[in-house]
Structure formats: C-alpha cells, structure tokens
Amino acid sequence: MADNRPPQRGARPGPWPPAAEAGTAAGAPAPAPAPLSWAKRTGFKGRVSGESNASNSGQIALPKPKEPGSDLDLEAGRRGHAASALPSPPVPAAAAAANGEPDNMAGGGVGGGGAAPLPADQTARSRRDSDGGNKNAGLGPNGQAVRSDQPLRQRREQETATLPQLEEEEGGFSLRRVHIKYELRDSPGLVPIFFYGIQQYLSIMGSLILIPLVIVPAMGGTHEDISAVVSTVFFISGVTTLLHTFFGTRLPLIQGPSFVYLAPALAIINSPDFQGLNENNFKHIMKELQGALIISSAFQAIMGYTGMMSLLLRLINPVVVSPTIAAVGLSFFSYGFTQVGNCLEIGMVQILLVVVFSLYLRKIRIFGHRIFLIYAVPLGLGITWAIAFLLTASGVYSYGGCDIHIPASNTLSEYCRKHVPRMKHCRVDTSHALRSSPWFRLPYPLQWGTPVFNWKMAIVMCVISIIATVDSVGTYHASSLLVASRPPTAGVLSRGIGMEGISSIFAGLWGTGVGSTTLTENVHTIAVTKMGSRRAVELGAVMLILLSFVGKVGGFIASIPDVMVAGLLCFMWAMLAALGLSNLRYSETGSSRNNIIVGLSLFFSLSVPAYFQQYGLVPNANSSVPSYFQPYIVASHGPFHTGYKGINFVLNTLFSFNMVIAFLVAVVLDNTVPGSRQERGVYVWSELEAARREPAVTRDYELPFKVGKIFRWVKWVGL
C-alpha cells in the first residue's frame, strides 16, 4: 500500500539506506537484504568486552555523543573495520564519499549530492597555514594512513580516535584530541616564543641537572667539578637540540643527558679497575667514560645513517618500549629514598611539595597556564631550599664544637661523630661552589684530557645505545601524533637516530659523562604546555647555550644539597617509569598476551639483575663503596667466570642492568608470540612516497637549506 512505502530521500536520511529504494531507482528489483540485528540498527557498542569498544590504538574509547545525521554511513563505517557478510547497497552519497569527494558541497540532503555537515570539533587540528589539504586527512589511530576508498565518516571517526584520546579537563575527561596551541611549524611571534622557550626548559630542568649531581661525586669530583660538568651539559644540550630540530627528525624534542646511560656510567665508575686510585679519580674515570661514549655513539650514528635502524624498527613496538623504559626508572630504587633518609625532614618536604604541585594543584591556572603542573620541579626545589636555608640560619643544624670539614674518622667526640653526617646532609651552606665558580666559563672539547678507549666498556655502552634508541623511537611516535601532520617516515626516524649518535659523540668529546639523547619527558611537557612549535625549542636552546657560559649558574646548581637531589630523583624516576608504561595505550591493554609479556619483562628485569648483583657478594666486604652503589660493582663478583676478564666484565655488567633484561624478554616474546597488529599496537610510520606527495608532511620533516636534496636518493634517511 501507499502508506507502507519507504520514505523518499530527504535532508535527514535514515540510519541505513533501504535496498528496495536503490533497486527502484535503478529500475530493477533488488534482493532483500539480510535482517539487521538490533545492535547493527542502533549502532550499539558493548562496554563489557575489552575488545568491543577498544580503538585501534588500544585505548578504551568513551561513547561519542550522537549528532544529527551521524547515522548516515554507520553500516559502511562498520564494514570498513571488519569483513561483514551484509551486502552493501549502492548509495550515491556513500559512493561519493568513498571516492574522496569533498564533504562541503552545497545541499544538505543525500539526494542533493552533499554530505551532512560536521560540527567544528570533528575537524582535528586544522592547519593555520595552507598545507595543500587537511592536516589529518587520511590519518588513522596510531598514526596509520587510512585508505582513500574508505567512507568519509569512517576516516573522521578514526581521526578523533588518534591518541591521546582522553584529555583531562576541569570537569573530568573529554573524548577528543589534545589541543595544541602552536603546532610544529607555527611561529607565534618573538615574545610568545621567548616565553614558551624558557617554559619548555624549566619544565624539564630536573632531567638536565640531576645526572651530573649523581655521577660527579661518585667519581670523586669536587663541587667545582660539578659546576663545570653542569655548564658543559647545558652547552651540549643546547647545541644538540639545535642539530636535532634542523637536521634530525625536526620534531620539537629537547636533547640532553639520558637516565638510560646512568646505570652503565655508575657501573664503569665502580669498576674494579678504578678502586685503587688515590688521586685524580674524577679526570681519570671521566676520560674512560668519554672513550666508551665516543665508540658507542659512532655505532649508533652508523646504525642510523646506514639503514640498519629500519631493520631494528620492525622489532620495536609499544609492548617492547613500555617495559624497557619503565625498567630504567625502577632500577634506581636503591638510591632514591636511601639518600632522602639522611635528612628526612628536608627530603620528605621536597617529595611532598612536588607531589602536591603536580597532582593536587595541577588544575589551577594562573594567567591561563597551569603553573604548578608545568613548574612542579623548580617550584618544589626553590621552596624546599628556602625552608632548609631558614633552618640552617636559625641554628637548627648547628652543633657546638663540630666541624663538617673534619672527617668523622678523625673526630674524637662521640657527639660530633653522631651529628656531623646530619650537618653535612641538612645544611645548605656546606658547598663553596657558588663562591668559587667563575663568572665566565667556556666549555671546550677534551677539557678533561684525552679520552681513554677500553673495548670492554665500549661494548657495554654500545648495547646501552640500542636501549636509548628504543626509548627515542617511542618518543618520536608519541610526539609526532601531538604536533605533526603525520608520524615520520622510517627514513626520518633513522635520520634522527643517526643525529642522536652524532650528538652523543659531542657529549663524549666535551665530557658530560653520559650520552645525549631525546629526553622521554618531552612528551609530557608538550601535552601539558600545549606548545609544539620547534621555534620555541630552538630559541630555548640558544638561551641555554648562553647560560652555559655563566659559570655562576653551574656553581648555583652544584650547591643543591644531595638530599634535595635525591627527593627530586624519586619523582623523576617514578615519572620515567610511568611514561614508559604509558606507551601501552597504543596496544590492546586488555589483551592477556600483552599483559603476560609486560609482566614477565618487568618481573625478570628486577629479579635477574638482583641475582647477578647478589651472587658471591660477601657482606661488608666492599665497605669503601656506599650501599646504594652496591648494585653496580657486580663486575667483581658476578656469576660469569671465564678465562677472559674482559668478557666477564661485559656479561656480568650487562645482565645486571634492569633495562637490558626487560628489553631482551620483551623483544623476544613480542616478536615470537602470535598476535594481530592491532593487538600488539604495531607502530605505523608514514610511507615515503605518500609523504612526498603531501605538502604538509614535506614541510614538517624536510631538511632546511636544501640539504635534503643530498639525501633524497638515500631512501633510508631521505624524505
């Protein structure tokens, strides 16, 4: 009857196009479609199963608010994700969308040939300048490219699912991409760039200054040596950051001393070869570290510029990156609170302040900026230092007749032997680094002497450079999803790893003690500050280089009490472990396969090194080494005992590193245990030919000053 006929096409089509109408339009009867279930008709997605509502990036996606006309291509969109037995009736609008026709055509109805207009918030991070197209057109979850023959609605749903999905707001969480104020190629002006450049470096200042404050005293260096190394770290960090933003991946990533190199540096420092040194310990050990760094950095540069990185890239996925980086932070638990306990009231105040600023006060905005979240570390350090200064000035840590410059072994008074260690750790006036530091100091190469090359230490550092590469791969991918049009190509990534190798060669020549790599904290900084412009990072690098010439700055940092340093390290290492585990968001976190692999990797990364560190260890036999450095003397008593001492050193040392064990377990299991690409969260990088056809991608990653033409013919480093 006339009343039962399907409705004609109008401005608001139904959730699925009736097949009978398509057949009528074609002038021939069409077969009846298979009956649709209630879930198919309504678009219902279950929330009980971990797979039904998990996006391709592995996050559990919150239900999206229903929009007018959002059911237009529902069935077509679902068929794009999985093979469906339902036939696809010919729909003119769907065909037009599949052919890549624009969606802003005149006419609101399907019959008119136009698609229903989308709200403004569906367009993800449109470019502020002309790129020749939408910035995220064809970009799917985890950075993969979406085929152009997929329906337009499906592509837009995949755009909004690109990580990070959950953005924290004052009222809770909202399902949308993190809004970046200034993207990769934006230049907001000199004043904003100056402000944001300072902000970027202040937010990660802890990563730049804490490593010298740990390794230099361990080498027997003085406060003046700490001041000189800090100035050198500032100089190398600024120079290598400029090199990376111009000739590396060109992402806004700050380069600096990495915690990945801290454990091997401490193992070399506490090597049996250096236990008998009586004088010039610092310079002698520093030259050994320089030689090992130069060789391992050259290996990393060769790995990047020869295309070896493209082969290794196939083995590196989120399930490998997560436990490897988390193990770096967890491996220093024996150092953190052990040092805080030397002056508990100061150390606990430092930890509590940073926790309160970064968690409880993180939503408070001052002039539109989350000051407490961004500057949690420098604010906590400044307030704790002021409190310790007031306690010192008021005489709380003054004990009559006791002198902190007299060793406790030479002190006859039992009263002073008890209180001198407390005075040394709690007082803020024990260091003369600020007074003795010069106003001007120019870091120069080989300032500690000619590097000493030792093959066994170089092999250890070469293995660690692979771990640093794994860390950088995860950082490249996460930061590119925030600020760039697409993830980089495998060639751009290899170019970045090669440049990191060159940067670490500079670190070895100048003598920073550890290699220079991409700091993992960059991703957190970009997400919090909403600043993704590389111009801000470059200006900040220039200011850091100028700051390195002021010797008083290094002296000021060298005078930070070690208890405060330990308190900050507790927070920084916990953050590093959390940032490592956050890479799991790209995989299916509900998968038993991934959970078992990550669990085994983390457990064995703690258990296996503990076996090596405790094997053959006689209690109190190494009293000259502090208790918190006991894990790094394994080379002298490890289970490997061959006829070659060099091989013993390499094997015992490598298997005592938590991150090495985590990487080995994770990379073997993830690449041998069957699992789909979606389940594993395999990193998807941009294809070279597709990237060359898109002006936005070319402008994001192409080398400046026409340098890219030199490498264009080299497919593994070109664009």
Buried (B, 14 or more C-beta within 10 A) or exposed (E): EEEEEEEEBEBBBEBBBBBBBBBBEEEEEBEEBEEEEEEBBEBEEEEEEEEEBBBBBBBBBEEBEEEEBBBBBBBBBBBBEEEBEBEBBEBBBBEBBBEBBEBEBEEBBBBBEBBBEBEEEBBBBEBEEEBEEBBBBBBBBBBBBBEEEBBBBBBBBBBBBBBBBBEBEEEEEEBBBBEBBBBBBBEBEEEBBBBBBBBBBBBBBBBBBBBBBBBBBBBBBBBBBBBBBBBBBBBBBBBBBBBBBBBBBBBBBBBBBBBBBBBBBBBBBBBEBBEEEEEEBBBBBBBBBBBBBBBBBBBBBEBBBBBBBBEBBEBBBBBBBBBBBBBBBBBBBBBBBEBBEBBEEBBBBBBEBBBBBBEEBBEEEEEEBBBBBBBBBBBBBEBBBEBBEEBBEEEEBEBEEBEBEEEBEEBEEEEBBEBBEBBBBBBBBBBBBBEBBBEEBEBEEEBBEEBBBBEBBBBBBBBBBBBBBBBBBBBBBBBBBBBBBBBBBBBBBBBBBBBBBBBBBBBBBBBBBBBBBBBBBBBBBBBBBBBBBBBBBBBBBBBBBEBBBBBBBBBBBBBBBBBBBBBBBBBBBBBBBEBBBBBBBBBBBBBEBBBEBBEBBBBBBBEBBEBBBEBEBEEEEBEEBBEBBBBBBBBBBBEBEEEEEEBBBBBBBBBBBBBBBBBBBBBBBBBEEEBEBBBBBBBBBBEBEEBBEBBBBBBBBBBEEEEBEEBBEBBBBBB
